[in-house]
Every structure is written in structure tokens, then in C-alpha cells.
Amino acid sequence: MPVLRILALSEDGSDHAHAVVVALSKSMLKIVDPAVQTQKEKLQFDEERGDGRRAMCANLWRSTKEKDEKVIRALMRAIVTHLLIRDDEGRPSGFVFFHYDGDEAFSNREGSDARRHFAEFRCKIAQQIQARGVEGDELTRIMSGLIAIEPFYCIEAWTYQHTDVAKKICARGCGKHLDAFDAWARNRGELDEVTKPWDPAALDGCLRKAHNVELTGPGFPAEVVLNVGKSFYETVDRMTDCPDLLDALQRTYAAPATQAASKHP
């Protein structure tokens, strides 16, 4: 059994959405704990399918329509189940990374409807866990494992940060936007303020969403993007605020003897 299991969810309905969120999440976890071991036998990223997956697509999880209740309940069950995973020693080992786009410029993040909807959804998850007799500090600790992966305006504000690769992709295609990527490389914080960078109106549709896997591949400048101090930074900060996640990350590389010593001080 893996030391750490993360249910990676994404509102993006594309075939590569899960792979993109996983790649970005790994880059963040390596900032949170540089020694983390991310091979599958240590850290497993799970993917929701069926009704739970359908609830994530096209923001259906935000719906208040009766016809959508079945798939939303399936998503909520999957999240609660994952948050309550424990290892053989009874230690928390299940977490949920929930990606949704902020759909606003970062400077207007407090006005984000998506953020408000997620806060409401989060309360419903907490109520489900409370119904199992969990209260107080324990509830707070468990809920810290439901971590919003929240880019502003959208996930391309992060993927397009890999400007060296973006320029190569552009050069293979239209070759018209090399200067634009150079400008973003000089002022990386600007990408968090661009509305719909994937839209044809921006970059004439040069990259759109089709190249996000390539853009989150080797060499992705996670530390540089972190230092921008915007949505990527805030997401990493939420990870560091989850004590159970920090403990689980350490267990991915702790020697058995070290683990035994920590259990019997």
C-alpha cells in the first residue's frame, strides 16, 4: 500500500486533465518537502471516474439542480472516503487535491464566484464527516487535507509559465508569439492577471489547452513561479498548512527504523 494517496480532481474535462494536475501537484509537493519520493509505490495519485468524474466536468459540482444531485453525491462520497484513509498504523494517508479555475484575475480573487462555490462545497464535505462523529480539532485537521488547486485566471496561468517550452511549441506552429512569451518570462506575475490566456483572442489560439502535458513536463520552473507570490504560491501555502500531509510526505522517505523510533520515543 502506498504511504500516501492523493485523489486528484479537475474541472477540466479533457483527456489529459488528470495528468496535468498530477504533474503540477508533484512540482508543488517537491517544494513543500524537497526529499519527497514520488514513485507510485510511495505516492499514488488516484483518479475519480463514473458519476464522481461527471460531477467535476463543466463545473457541475457547483449545481443546485435536483437532476445533478446523484453525481454530486457520488463526488462527495469519493472525497470523504479519501480524506478518511488511514495506513496500517492508523495514520492519515489520504488527501484530495481539488482543481478548479478561479475564473478571475488574481487581483480580483476575492470576487471569485468559483472560490465562493468551493467554500460552500467544502462545508458540505465537512458536514458529511461530522455525520460520522468527527468534531472540533480533528474535523479541522481532516478538512485541511481537502486542498484547493486554484489558479487564476485558469490553469494556463501556470502551464504557460514554462516559457522555454511554450516558445518551442509556438515556433513549431505559427511562430508569432515568441516576444509575448519572453515578456511573460520577464514579468511572470502578469500571467495571473490575463483573462482566458488559452482563448483565440489571446495568442491567436497558439497554445490553447492542447499542450498542457508538455508544458508541465521536465524543467517546469516551479520555484520561479512560486516566487511570483500569486496563485501558485497560495496553493503551495495551503499544502504546508496541512500537518497530516507534511507527516505523510516525510514517511515517503523515512527509513523503517526512523519510523519505528518516531512511534516509540
C-alpha positions, 0 to 999 in steps of 0.5 A: 500500500502506498504511504500516501494517496492523493485523489486528484480532481479537475474541472477540466474535462479533457483527456489529459486533465488528470495528468496535468494536475498530477504533474503540477501537484508533484512540482508543488509537493517537491517544494513543500518537502524537497526529499519527497519520493514520488514513485507510485509505490510511495505516492499514488495519485488516484483518479475519480471516474463514473458519476464522481468524474461527471460531477467535476466536468463543466463545473457541475459540482457547483449545481443546485439542480435536483437532476445533478444531485446523484453525481454530486453525491457520488463526488462527495462520497469519493472525497470523504472516503479519501480524506478518511484513509488511514495506513496500517498504523492508523495514520492519515494517508489520504488527501484530495487535491481539488482543481478548479479555475478561479475564473478571475484575475488574481487581483480580483480573487476575492470576487471569485464566484468559483472560490465562493462555490468551493467554500460552500462545497467544502462545508458540505464535505465537512458536514458529511464527516461530522455525520460520522462523529468527527468534531472540533480539532480533528474535523479541522485537521481532516478538512485541511487535507481537502486542498484547493488547486486554484489558479487564476485566471485558469490553469494556463496561468501556470502551464504557460509559465514554462516559457522555454517550452511554450516558445518551442511549441509556438515556433513549431506552429505559427511562430508569432508569439515568441516576444509575448512569451519572453515578456511573460518570462520577464514579468511572470506575475502578469500571467495571473492577471490575463483573462482566458490566456488559452482563448483565440483572442489571446495568442491567436489560439497558439497554445490553447489547452492542447499542450498542457502535458508538455508544458508541465513536463521536465524543467517546469520552473516551479520555484520561479513561479512560486516566487511570483507570490500569486496563485501558485504560491497560495496553493503551495501555502495551503499544502504546508498548512496541512500537518497530516500531509507534511507527516505523510510526505516525510514517511515517503522517505523515512527509513523503517527504523526512523519510523519505528523510533518516531512511534516509540520515543 
